[in-house]
Amino acid sequence: MSDTDKTTRKPDPDRVAFLRSLPMEVKEQITGDEAEAFMFAVDIPQSLYEKIKDFITEEGGGKS
C-alpha cells in the first residue's frame, strides 16, 4: 500500500469506538499493527482475535 493510500483512508468509527471501550489491560496487549488492521477493516490477525474475542458479538444473532 502506498503512503498516499495510508493517509487518505479513514478508520471505521464503530471499530475505533470498540477499541476505545476495551479494558486497559486488553488495550495494552494490542499491537499497533493489530489495531490498524481492525480499524481499517482488514482481515484481523488471529492474535488480535484471541485478545478481543470475549468482548465481541457475532453479527446476526449473537454468540452461538
C-alpha angles and dihedrals in degrees: 000000000000125000089248091058091050093053098044101046119093127220119240104261093214091054092047090051090049092053091048091051094057119107114266093246090059095044090052090060096052116096123220091248091052093049092048093050090050097046094048094047094245116149101282121233117255088239090063093045090055090053096049105028093104090057101048131079125207116248116245103044111344132265119343 
